[in-house]
Amino acid sequence: MTICEEIADWAVGLRADDLPASVRERAGLQARCIEAARVAGAAPAAPFAAAAPDGPIGEIYRSAVASIAHDWDDYLFMGHTGHSAVPAAAAFATDPERELLARVAANEVAGRLGAALFLGPHNGQFWASIHCASAAVASAVGLGLDAERTAQALAIALYQPPYGMWPGFMGPQSKLLTAAEPAAMGARAALLAAEGVTGALDVIEHPRGVLTGLSFAPRPAMFGGLGRVWLTDTLAYKRLPGCAYLQSVAEAALAADIEADAVASAEIEAGWLACEMEELGRGPDLTPIRVNFSATLTVAVALIAGRLTPAELGPGWLSEYEAEVRALAAGSSCDTTLRRLPRRCAAVSTPAPRPISVSATCCASAAGSATPTCATRTPRRRCWARSAPTPLCAVTSAARCASAGVAATATPASKALTQPRCG
């Protein structure tokens, strides 16, 4: 059997009794999450809604545009599947139980496709092609298609998957089409399959198929474990609008409880992907999407507003506070320790240590502070030695940071500074 046939055979045989209680619970939360995101994103999605097609495909399209608008979505291993799984299941299922099965089946298939494409030119929410599969499966199960028609729906949906361009994703409004267009394709594919239209059933694993075309190192084995390993059980939901990589950054800024006008700059230590995203998302215009993808802009907005909600991502708020946001973000930076600690290096002692700014693991220097730092460490040419000639001052709370004469943006104990090791 081809991968499309194996998926279809499992999806049409899925029954409510097969679902663990935790999967049911998370799938229910996913539907509520996407509904909240859809309502919050209605305003920026309005121009797209005006151009949406009629009928159930239009419902799916409008929902996917709105729910992705503020990056306030759910995600699982591996993909942001809710934008297509939730509305496609709702559009075609005739009862709540079938809708739940359709949503879970879509999650399981789309997450596996994302995992199979993990090593490729796209990442995370930009895996647009998974929504072709998600919507096709959700629609087919919702419509009650048999295994043969469901396999054809998946084959048709993945015949010409989207291949997005990064400039259109990281800042402009076109990003809102990331899930909407492929979700509409997937739903349409199910309707075509229901009418007897066929596709290439080996479109996924064929040497010139999806995995080869969209991945540097295809991993077809990721499609295994259906019905045994539940990716729906890995669903997570964001408390704040914005990329998942920036959730802890925003939380840290808000937890600092500091006035923005007391902050001269913020140094943010984050993961490699967050820092690369910072570079990819740079642009001349201040848009909600650029804020969603930027650690420095997110911190600036959070500190200035004292919160981070869809309201701060509206054109009115960003326009009113643009000068302040740009000024604070311009003086801030995002870096990762991976860039500063090579795998192999030799410790090089320096004659005298000098204080340097530590980072938004996180500390923000107070405006006008003579020594804008709340910790000191000994700089090295390539890395820090295992034992430093002077102690490393680790600040683990806002109170301790304040006692050092500066203001902390975030200093949770779990992120206390520790002496890095070489090797």
C-alpha positions as CSV (number, residue, x, y, z in Angstrom):
1,M,0.0,0.0,0.0
2,T,1.1,3.6,-0.6
3,I,1.3,6.1,2.2
4,C,-1.9,7.7,1.1
5,E,-3.7,4.4,1.2
6,E,-2.3,3.5,4.6
7,I,-3.4,6.9,6.0
8,A,-6.9,6.6,4.4
9,D,-7.4,3.0,5.7
10,W,-6.6,4.2,9.3
11,A,-8.6,7.4,9.1
12,V,-11.9,5.9,7.9
13,G,-11.6,3.2,10.5
14,L,-11.1,5.6,13.4
15,R,-13.8,5.3,16.1
16,A,-14.6,7.4,19.1
17,D,-13.7,4.5,21.4
18,D,-10.1,4.5,19.9
19,L,-9.4,8.0,21.3
20,P,-7.7,8.3,24.7
21,A,-9.3,10.7,27.1
22,S,-6.4,13.1,26.9
23,V,-6.7,13.2,23.1
24,R,-10.4,14.1,23.4
25,E,-9.6,16.8,25.9
26,R,-6.8,18.4,23.9
27,A,-8.8,18.3,20.6
28,G,-11.6,20.1,22.4
29,L,-9.3,22.8,23.7
30,Q,-7.9,23.1,20.2
31,A,-11.3,23.9,18.8
32,R,-11.8,26.6,21.4
33,C,-8.3,28.0,20.8
34,I,-8.9,28.4,17.1
35,E,-12.3,29.9,17.6
36,A,-10.8,32.5,20.0
37,A,-8.0,33.3,17.5
38,R,-10.5,33.5,14.7
39,V,-12.6,36.1,16.5
40,A,-9.5,38.1,17.5
41,G,-8.2,38.1,14.0
42,A,-11.5,39.1,12.3
43,A,-10.4,42.7,11.5
44,P,-7.1,42.0,9.8
45,A,-8.8,39.1,8.0
46,A,-11.6,41.2,6.6
47,P,-10.1,42.0,3.2
48,F,-9.4,38.3,2.6
49,A,-12.9,37.3,3.7
50,A,-14.3,39.6,1.0
51,A,-12.5,37.5,-1.6
52,A,-13.3,34.1,-0.1
53,P,-15.3,31.5,-2.2
54,D,-18.8,30.6,-1.3
55,G,-19.9,27.5,0.6
56,P,-17.9,25.3,3.0
57,I,-14.6,25.9,1.3
58,G,-15.1,29.6,1.9
59,E,-15.9,29.0,5.6
60,I,-12.6,27.1,5.9
61,Y,-10.7,29.8,4.1
62,R,-12.0,32.6,6.1
63,S,-11.4,30.8,9.4
64,A,-7.8,29.9,8.5
65,V,-7.0,33.5,7.5
66,A,-8.4,35.0,10.7
67,S,-7.0,32.4,13.1
68,I,-3.4,32.8,11.9
69,A,-3.6,36.6,11.8
70,H,-2.0,37.2,15.2
71,D,0.0,33.9,15.5
72,W,-2.3,33.1,18.5
73,D,-2.7,29.5,17.7
74,D,-2.1,25.9,18.8
75,Y,0.7,23.7,17.7
76,L,1.7,20.0,18.0
77,F,4.5,17.8,17.0
78,M,5.1,18.9,14.2
79,G,2.9,21.6,12.9
80,H,0.3,24.3,13.5
81,T,-2.5,22.0,12.4
82,G,-5.6,23.8,14.0
83,H,-5.9,26.4,11.2
84,S,-7.1,23.7,8.8
85,A,-8.1,20.7,11.0
86,V,-10.6,22.6,13.1
87,P,-12.6,24.5,10.3
88,A,-12.5,21.6,7.8
89,A,-13.9,19.1,10.3
90,A,-16.6,21.6,11.3
91,A,-17.5,22.4,7.7
92,F,-18.3,18.9,6.7
93,A,-19.1,16.7,9.7
94,T,-22.7,16.1,10.4
95,D,-22.5,15.5,14.2
96,P,-20.1,16.3,17.0
97,E,-18.6,12.9,17.2
98,R,-17.7,12.8,13.5
99,E,-16.3,16.3,13.8
100,L,-14.0,15.2,16.6
101,L,-12.8,12.2,14.7
102,A,-12.2,14.3,11.6
103,R,-10.2,16.9,13.6
104,V,-8.1,14.2,15.3
105,A,-7.4,12.3,12.1
106,A,-6.3,15.6,10.4
107,N,-4.0,16.4,13.3
108,E,-2.4,13.0,13.2
109,V,-1.7,13.1,9.5
110,A,-0.6,16.7,9.2
111,G,1.7,16.4,12.2
112,R,3.4,13.4,10.7
113,L,3.8,15.1,7.3
114,G,5.5,18.0,9.1
115,A,7.8,15.6,10.9
116,A,8.6,13.9,7.6
117,L,9.5,17.3,6.1
118,F,11.4,18.6,9.2
119,L,14.7,18.9,7.4
120,G,13.8,21.2,4.6
121,P,13.4,24.7,3.4
122,H,10.5,25.6,5.6
123,N,9.8,25.5,9.3
124,G,7.0,25.5,11.8
125,Q,4.0,27.6,10.8
126,F,5.5,27.9,7.3
127,W,4.9,24.2,6.6
128,A,2.0,25.3,4.5
129,S,1.7,21.9,2.7
130,I,0.6,20.1,5.8
131,H,-2.7,22.0,5.6
132,C,-3.4,20.4,2.2
133,A,-3.3,17.0,3.9
134,S,-5.0,18.2,7.1
135,A,-8.0,19.7,5.3
136,A,-8.2,16.7,2.9
137,V,-8.4,14.2,5.6
138,A,-10.7,16.2,7.9
139,S,-13.1,16.9,4.9
140,A,-13.0,13.3,3.8
141,V,-13.8,11.9,7.2
142,G,-16.4,14.6,7.7
143,L,-18.1,13.7,4.4
144,G,-17.9,10.0,5.3
145,L,-15.8,9.0,2.2
146,D,-14.6,5.4,2.1
147,A,-10.9,4.5,2.2
148,E,-10.5,4.5,-1.6
149,R,-12.0,8.0,-2.0
150,T,-10.1,9.3,1.1
151,A,-6.8,8.2,-0.3
152,Q,-7.6,9.9,-3.6
153,A,-8.5,13.1,-1.7
154,L,-5.1,13.1,-0.1
155,A,-3.4,12.4,-3.4
156,I,-5.2,15.2,-5.2
157,A,-4.5,17.6,-2.3
158,L,-0.8,17.0,-2.4
159,Y,-0.4,17.1,-6.2
160,Q,0.7,20.7,-6.2
161,P,1.5,21.7,-2.6
162,P,2.4,25.3,-1.9
163,Y,6.1,26.4,-1.7
164,G,6.0,29.7,0.0
165,M,8.7,32.4,-0.2
166,W,10.1,33.7,3.1
167,P,9.7,37.5,2.2
168,G,6.0,37.0,1.9
169,F,5.8,35.2,5.3
170,M,7.8,37.2,7.7
171,G,6.1,40.6,7.5
172,P,3.4,41.5,5.0
173,Q,-0.3,40.6,5.0
174,S,0.3,37.8,2.5
175,K,1.4,35.7,5.5
176,L,-2.3,35.3,6.4
177,L,-2.7,33.0,3.4
178,T,-0.2,30.4,4.7
179,A,-2.9,28.0,5.9
180,A,-6.0,29.3,4.1
181,E,-5.0,28.6,0.5
182,P,-3.7,25.0,1.2
183,A,-6.7,24.3,3.5
184,A,-9.1,25.3,0.7
185,M,-7.1,23.1,-1.7
186,G,-7.4,20.1,0.7
187,A,-11.2,20.6,1.1
188,R,-11.7,20.9,-2.6
189,A,-9.6,17.8,-3.1
190,A,-12.1,15.8,-0.9
191,L,-15.0,17.1,-2.9
192,L,-13.3,16.2,-6.1
193,A,-12.5,12.7,-4.8
194,A,-16.2,12.3,-3.8
195,E,-17.0,12.9,-7.5
196,G,-14.6,10.2,-8.7
197,V,-11.6,12.3,-9.6
198,T,-8.2,10.5,-9.0
199,G,-4.7,11.5,-8.2
200,A,-1.3,9.8,-7.8
201,L,-1.5,7.6,-4.8
202,D,2.2,7.5,-4.4
203,V,2.5,11.3,-4.5
204,I,4.1,11.4,-1.1
205,E,6.9,8.8,-1.4
206,H,7.5,8.8,-5.1
207,P,11.2,9.7,-6.0
208,R,9.8,13.0,-7.5
209,G,7.0,13.4,-5.0
210,V,6.3,15.5,-1.9
211,L,9.0,14.3,0.4
212,T,11.7,14.7,-2.2
213,G,10.5,18.0,-3.4
214,L,9.9,19.6,0.0
215,S,12.6,18.1,2.2
216,F,16.4,17.9,2.1
217,A,16.3,14.6,4.0
218,P,12.9,12.9,3.7
219,R,11.7,10.8,6.6
220,P,8.8,8.6,5.4
221,A,9.0,6.6,8.6
222,M,7.4,9.5,10.4
223,F,4.0,8.4,9.0
224,G,4.1,5.3,11.2
225,G,2.4,4.7,14.6
226,L,-1.1,5.8,13.5
227,G,-3.5,4.8,16.3
228,R,-0.6,4.0,18.7
229,V,1.2,7.4,19.0
230,W,-1.2,10.3,19.3
231,L,0.3,13.6,18.1
232,T,-2.9,15.3,19.2
233,D,-1.8,14.6,22.7
234,T,1.2,16.9,22.2
235,L,-1.0,20.0,21.5
236,A,0.1,23.2,23.2
237,Y,-1.8,26.5,23.3
238,K,-0.3,30.0,23.4
239,R,-1.2,32.4,26.3
240,L,0.0,35.4,24.2
241,P,-0.2,36.3,20.5
242,G,3.1,35.7,18.7
243,C,5.5,33.0,17.6
244,A,6.0,30.1,20.0
245,Y,9.7,30.9,20.2
246,L,8.8,34.3,21.7
247,Q,6.3,33.2,24.4
248,S,9.0,33.0,27.2
249,V,10.5,36.3,26.0
250,A,7.2,38.1,26.3
251,E,6.4,36.5,29.6
252,A,9.8,37.6,30.9
253,A,9.3,41.2,29.9
254,L,5.8,41.3,31.4
255,A,7.0,39.6,34.6
256,A,9.6,42.3,35.2
257,D,6.9,44.8,36.2
258,I,9.0,47.8,35.0
259,E,8.1,51.0,33.3
260,A,9.2,51.2,29.7
261,D,10.6,54.7,30.1
262,A,13.0,53.3,32.7
263,V,14.6,50.9,30.2
264,A,17.3,52.0,27.9
265,S,17.8,48.6,26.2
266,A,17.2,44.9,26.6
267,E,19.5,42.1,25.7
268,I,17.6,38.9,25.0
269,E,19.2,35.5,25.1
270,A,17.0,33.0,23.2
271,G,17.3,29.8,21.1
272,W,19.0,29.7,17.8
273,L,15.7,29.6,15.9
274,A,14.4,32.7,17.6
275,C,17.5,34.6,16.8
276,E,17.5,33.5,13.2
277,M,13.9,34.4,13.0
278,E,14.8,37.9,14.2
279,E,17.1,38.4,11.2
280,L,14.6,36.9,8.7
281,G,11.8,39.2,9.9
282,R,13.6,42.5,9.7
283,G,11.9,45.1,7.5
284,P,11.2,48.8,7.1
285,D,7.6,48.7,8.1
286,L,6.2,48.0,11.6
287,T,3.5,45.4,11.1
288,P,1.7,43.1,13.5
289,I,3.4,40.1,11.8
290,R,6.9,41.6,12.2
291,V,6.1,42.0,15.9
292,N,5.0,38.4,16.1
293,F,8.3,37.2,14.7
294,S,10.7,39.7,16.5
295,A,12.0,39.3,20.1
296,T,13.1,42.9,20.3
297,L,9.8,44.3,18.9
298,T,7.8,42.0,21.2
299,V,9.7,43.1,24.3
300,A,9.3,46.7,23.3
301,V,5.5,46.4,22.8
302,A,5.1,44.4,26.0
303,L,7.0,46.9,28.1
304,I,5.4,50.0,26.6
305,A,1.8,48.6,26.8
306,G,2.3,46.6,30.0
307,R,0.6,43.7,28.3
308,L,0.5,41.8,25.0
309,T,-2.9,41.2,23.4
310,P,-4.3,41.5,19.9
311,A,-5.2,45.1,20.7
312,E,-1.5,46.0,20.8
313,L,-1.1,44.4,17.4
314,G,-3.8,46.5,15.7
315,P,-2.7,49.2,13.3
316,G,-4.0,52.0,15.5
317,W,-1.9,51.1,18.5
318,L,1.2,50.4,16.5
319,S,0.8,53.6,14.6
320,E,0.4,55.6,17.8
321,Y,3.4,54.1,19.6
322,E,5.6,53.4,16.6
323,A,8.3,55.9,17.6
324,E,8.6,54.5,21.1
325,V,8.5,50.9,19.9
326,R,11.2,51.5,17.3
327,A,13.4,53.4,19.7
328,L,13.4,50.7,22.4
329,A,13.7,47.8,19.9
330,A,16.6,49.6,18.1
331,G,18.6,49.6,21.3
332,S,17.9,46.0,22.1
333,S,19.4,42.8,20.8
334,C,18.6,39.1,20.5
335,D,21.5,36.6,20.7
336,T,22.0,33.0,21.6
337,T,24.8,31.4,23.6
338,L,25.3,28.9,20.8
339,R,26.9,31.7,18.8
340,R,29.3,32.4,21.6
341,L,30.3,28.9,22.7
342,P,32.1,26.9,20.0
343,R,32.1,23.1,20.4
344,R,35.9,23.1,21.0
345,C,37.8,25.9,22.4
346,A,40.7,26.7,24.7
347,A,40.4,28.8,27.8
348,V,42.3,32.0,27.4
349,S,42.9,34.0,30.6
350,T,42.6,37.8,30.6
351,P,44.6,40.0,32.9
352,A,41.6,41.9,34.3
353,P,37.9,41.2,34.1
354,R,35.5,43.9,33.0
355,P,31.8,44.1,33.5
356,I,29.6,43.4,30.4
357,S,25.9,43.5,29.9
358,V,24.3,40.2,30.6
359,S,21.2,39.7,28.7
360,A,17.5,39.1,28.9
361,T,17.9,35.8,30.4
362,C,17.1,38.7,31.2
363,C,18.2,42.1,32.4
364,A,17.4,45.5,31.1
365,S,19.8,48.3,31.9
366,A,18.3,51.4,33.6
367,A,18.4,54.5,31.5
368,G,21.4,56.6,32.5
369,S,23.1,53.8,34.5
370,A,26.8,54.2,34.5
371,T,27.3,50.5,34.5
372,P,24.4,49.0,32.5
373,T,24.7,45.5,33.9
374,C,23.4,43.3,36.7
375,A,26.0,40.7,36.4
376,T,29.7,40.5,35.6
377,R,31.7,37.9,33.9
378,T,35.2,37.5,32.5
379,P,35.3,37.8,28.7
380,R,37.3,35.3,26.8
381,R,38.5,35.4,23.2
382,R,36.5,32.3,22.2
383,C,34.7,31.1,25.3
384,W,34.6,31.3,29.0
385,A,36.8,29.1,31.0
386,R,35.4,26.5,33.3
387,S,36.8,28.4,36.3
388,A,36.9,32.1,36.1
389,P,39.5,34.3,38.0
390,T,36.6,36.3,39.4
391,P,33.2,35.1,40.5
392,L,30.3,35.2,38.2
393,C,27.5,37.2,39.6
394,A,24.2,35.6,38.8
395,V,21.0,37.6,39.3
396,T,18.0,35.5,39.9
397,S,15.3,37.9,40.9
398,A,14.0,41.4,40.2
399,A,14.7,42.3,43.8
400,R,18.4,41.3,43.6
401,C,18.8,42.9,40.3
402,A,17.3,46.1,41.6
403,S,19.6,46.1,44.6
404,A,22.5,46.0,42.1
405,G,21.3,49.4,40.8
406,V,19.5,48.3,37.6
407,A,16.1,47.1,36.5
408,A,15.4,43.5,35.6
409,T,13.3,42.5,32.7
410,A,13.1,38.9,33.8
411,T,15.3,36.7,35.9
412,P,13.5,33.5,36.8
413,A,15.5,31.1,39.0
414,S,15.4,28.5,36.3
415,K,17.3,30.8,34.0
416,A,19.9,31.9,36.5
417,L,23.3,32.5,34.8
418,T,25.7,29.7,35.2
419,Q,29.3,29.3,34.2
420,P,29.4,27.9,30.6
421,R,31.6,25.0,29.8
422,C,33.8,24.5,26.9
423,G,33.9,21.3,24.9
